[in-house]
Amino acid sequence: MLESAAAQAGEAVRELRHYAERVDLDPAALREAEARIEALHAAARRHRVRPEALAARLAELEARLSELALSGDPEALKREVAAARARYDAAAKKLTAKRKDAAQKLSKAVSAAMQQLAMAGGRFSVALNETEPTAHGREFIDFEVASHPSLPLRPLAKVASGGELSRISLAIQLVAAGSSPVGTLVFDEVDSGIGGAVAETIGRSLRKLGKERQVLCVTHLPQVAASGTEQWSVTRTGVKVKVAKLDRAARVAELARMLGGAESTARKHAAELLDAG
């Protein structure tokens, strides 16, 4: 073992000597490199950043210096303002054109979707209201709606009831399903004031939307509840609230309760709704 170790040590010595012969040690270059490293660390401490962030800090300071230089030259500052305003106007003009095109398409598509959601004759419009230049362009957006052909368009928040708001929201989401970033949608009483075939249409629409994202819907209509992939029962006793996931048998029983009528007939209808959904 000692002989083997001695051989390996001798080999290591020869390798080190060979390496040392190829290394050109320059004390002056070493001192220069060490001084540069020390200067970089000192600058980093002075500016309270890490050494690798010094380049970004330099860019910030140079930009600030340029701003200060402009502030001392009113004519240069005016030219800079004029150039910035020209760039803003060009960008705002493009944004307005795109908004007008998108507003027209969205208004038409949502109005068409409203016809299928118990809002026959209803109209939806995206209004572009001109305003002073802002960081978001030269106009602010307002959604307007008319629930009847004879009524004028008015701001959505002022004229729509809770059920209408939910249905209009559903219509918008159906149209925007492919591009909206929202992952979960919650609809409360989207079926308010409707029933029958319209309720089935809304149920199918919600199920279609559910293929794109998660949809939670509070409903009292069996046609809508039957369209859900899953159904949960929410009951309250005093101050206690119980939430339970329903299996198929429990869903049939709950849908039959919602349908009312003779128990056997209601259960049969409930099973048909569930299978159709």
C-alpha positions in Angstrom: 0.0 0.0 0.0 2.9 2.4 0.9 4.7 1.6 -2.4 1.4 2.3 -4.3 0.9 5.6 -2.5 4.5 6.6 -3.1 4.1 5.9 -6.9 0.9 8.0 -7.0 2.5 10.8 -5.1 5.5 10.8 -7.5 3.2 10.9 -10.5 1.3 13.8 -8.9 4.6 15.7 -8.4 5.6 15.2 -12.1 2.2 16.4 -13.2 2.4 19.5 -11.0 5.9 20.3 -12.3 4.8 19.9 -15.8 1.8 22.2 -15.2 4.1 24.8 -13.4 6.3 24.9 -16.4 3.4 25.9 -18.6 2.1 28.6 -16.3 3.4 32.1 -16.9 3.0 33.9 -13.6 2.9 37.7 -13.9 2.8 39.4 -10.5 1.8 42.7 -12.0 -1.1 41.2 -13.9 -2.2 39.4 -10.7 -2.1 42.7 -8.7 -4.1 44.5 -11.4 -6.8 41.8 -11.4 -7.0 41.8 -7.6 -7.3 45.6 -7.6 -10.0 45.5 -10.2 -12.0 42.9 -8.2 -11.6 45.0 -5.1 -12.8 48.1 -6.9 -15.9 46.3 -8.2 -16.8 45.1 -4.7 -16.2 48.6 -3.3 -18.5 50.1 -6.0 -21.2 47.4 -5.3 -21.1 48.3 -1.6 -21.3 52.0 -2.3 -24.4 51.5 -4.5 -25.9 48.8 -2.3 -26.1 46.2 -5.0 -24.4 42.9 -5.8 -21.3 43.1 -8.0 -23.1 41.3 -10.9 -25.8 44.1 -10.8 -23.3 46.9 -11.4 -23.9 47.0 -15.2 -27.7 47.5 -14.7 -27.0 50.2 -12.1 -24.6 52.0 -14.5 -27.4 52.0 -17.2 -29.8 53.5 -14.7 -27.4 56.3 -13.7 -26.5 57.1 -17.3 -30.3 57.4 -18.1 -30.7 59.7 -15.1 -27.7 61.8 -16.2 -29.3 62.1 -19.6 -32.5 63.3 -18.0 -30.7 65.9 -15.9 -28.8 67.1 -19.0 -32.1 67.6 -20.8 -33.6 69.6 -17.9 -30.8 72.1 -18.3 -31.6 72.6 -22.0 -35.2 73.8 -22.4 -35.1 73.5 -26.2 -33.8 69.9 -26.0 -36.5 69.2 -23.5 -39.2 70.6 -25.7 -38.0 68.4 -28.6 -38.0 65.4 -26.4 -41.5 66.1 -25.2 -42.7 66.6 -28.8 -41.1 63.3 -29.9 -42.6 61.5 -27.0 -46.1 62.9 -27.8 -45.7 61.9 -31.4 -44.9 58.4 -30.4 -47.8 58.3 -28.0 -50.2 59.7 -30.6 -49.1 57.0 -33.1 -49.5 54.2 -30.6 -52.9 55.5 -29.3 -54.2 55.8 -32.9 -53.3 52.1 -33.6 -54.9 51.1 -30.3 -58.1 53.0 -31.0 -58.4 51.3 -34.5 -57.9 47.9 -33.0 -60.4 48.6 -30.2 -63.1 49.8 -32.7 -62.7 46.6 -34.7 -62.8 44.4 -31.6 -65.7 46.3 -30.1 -67.8 45.8 -33.3 -67.1 42.1 -33.4 -67.7 41.6 -29.7 -71.0 43.6 -29.7 -72.3 41.5 -32.6 -71.3 38.2 -31.1 -72.6 38.9 -27.6 -75.9 40.2 -29.0 -76.3 37.0 -30.9 -75.6 34.9 -27.8 -78.1 36.9 -25.8 -80.9 35.8 -28.1 -80.4 32.2 -26.9 -80.4 33.1 -23.2 -83.9 34.4 -22.7 -83.0 37.9 -23.9 -84.7 37.9 -27.3 -84.3 41.3 -28.9 -81.6 42.3 -26.5 -78.6 44.3 -27.7 -75.1 44.6 -26.4 -72.6 47.3 -27.3 -69.1 48.1 -26.4 -68.9 51.9 -26.3 -65.6 53.7 -26.7 -65.8 57.0 -24.9 -63.1 59.6 -25.8 -61.1 61.0 -22.9 -57.9 62.8 -22.2 -54.7 60.9 -23.0 -53.9 58.3 -20.4 -51.5 55.4 -20.1 -54.3 53.2 -21.4 -55.1 55.2 -24.5 -57.5 58.0 -25.6 -60.8 56.3 -24.6 -62.3 54.3 -21.7 -64.5 51.3 -22.4 -68.2 51.0 -21.3 -70.5 48.1 -21.8 -74.0 49.1 -22.8 -77.1 46.9 -23.0 -80.8 47.2 -24.0 -83.0 44.3 -22.9 -85.7 45.2 -25.5 -85.5 46.5 -29.1 -87.5 49.6 -28.2 -85.2 50.6 -25.4 -82.0 52.7 -25.9 -78.6 51.4 -25.0 -77.6 52.3 -21.4 -74.6 51.4 -19.2 -74.8 47.7 -18.2 -74.4 48.3 -14.5 -77.3 50.7 -14.3 -80.1 48.8 -16.2 -79.5 45.1 -15.8 -81.0 43.0 -13.1 -79.0 40.3 -11.2 -80.2 37.5 -13.5 -79.7 39.6 -16.6 -76.1 40.4 -15.5 -75.4 36.8 -15.1 -76.8 35.9 -18.5 -75.0 38.7 -20.2 -71.8 37.6 -18.4 -72.4 34.1 -19.6 -72.9 35.4 -23.2 -69.6 37.4 -23.0 -67.7 34.4 -21.6 -69.1 32.1 -24.3 -67.8 34.5 -26.9 -64.5 35.1 -25.2 -63.9 31.5 -24.1 -60.9 31.0 -26.3 -59.0 34.1 -25.2 -60.1 34.9 -21.7 -57.3 34.3 -19.0 -59.9 33.6 -16.2 -59.6 30.1 -15.0 -62.7 29.8 -12.8 -66.1 31.4 -13.4 -68.9 31.6 -10.8 -72.5 32.2 -11.9 -75.2 33.0 -9.3 -78.8 32.6 -10.4 -77.9 32.8 -14.0 -81.3 31.1 -14.7 -83.3 33.7 -12.8 -86.8 34.2 -14.2 -86.6 31.5 -16.9 -87.5 27.9 -17.4 -88.3 25.2 -19.9 -86.3 25.1 -23.1 -84.4 28.3 -22.3 -83.1 26.7 -19.1 -81.9 23.7 -21.1 -80.1 26.0 -23.5 -78.4 27.8 -20.6 -77.4 24.4 -19.1 -75.9 23.3 -22.4 -74.1 26.7 -22.7 -72.6 26.4 -19.2 -71.5 22.8 -20.0 -69.8 24.0 -23.2 -68.1 26.7 -21.3 -67.0 24.2 -18.7 -64.9 22.4 -21.3 -62.7 25.5 -21.5 -62.4 26.3 -17.8 -63.9 25.5 -14.4 -67.5 26.7 -14.0 -69.4 26.9 -10.7 -73.1 27.7 -10.9 -75.7 28.3 -8.2 -79.0 27.2 -9.5 -82.5 26.1 -8.6 -83.5 24.8 -12.0 -83.1 21.0 -12.6 -82.4 21.6 -16.3 -79.3 23.6 -15.4 -78.2 21.3 -12.5 -78.5 18.2 -14.7 -76.0 19.7 -17.2 -73.2 19.9 -14.6 -70.4 17.3 -14.6 -70.8 17.2 -10.8 -73.6 18.4 -8.5 -73.3 19.5 -4.9 -76.1 20.1 -2.4 -75.9 23.0 0.0 -78.2 23.0 3.0 -78.3 25.2 6.1 -79.7 24.4 9.5 -79.6 27.3 11.9 -76.0 28.6 11.6 -74.6 25.4 10.2 -74.1 24.9 6.5 -73.6 21.5 5.0 -72.1 20.9 1.5 -72.2 17.4 0.1 -71.2 16.0 -3.3 -74.0 13.9 -4.8 -73.6 10.6 -6.5 -75.9 9.5 -9.4 -78.7 8.2 -7.1 -78.6 11.3 -4.9 -78.5 13.5 -8.0 -81.6 11.8 -9.4 -83.4 12.3 -6.1 -82.4 15.9 -5.8 -83.4 16.7 -9.4 -86.7 14.9 -8.8 -87.3 17.2 -5.7 -86.5 20.2 -7.8 -88.9 19.1 -10.5 -91.7 18.3 -8.1 -94.8 16.4 -9.2 -95.5 12.7 -8.7 -92.4 11.0 -7.3 -92.2 8.2 -9.9 -92.7 10.6 -12.8 -90.3 13.1 -11.4 -87.6 10.5 -10.8 -88.0 9.2 -14.4 -87.8 12.8 -15.7 -84.8 13.5 -13.5 -82.9 10.4 -14.8 -83.7 11.5 -18.4 -82.4 15.0 -17.7 -79.2 13.6 -16.2 -78.6 11.3 -19.1 -79.3 14.0 -21.6 -77.0 16.5 -19.8 
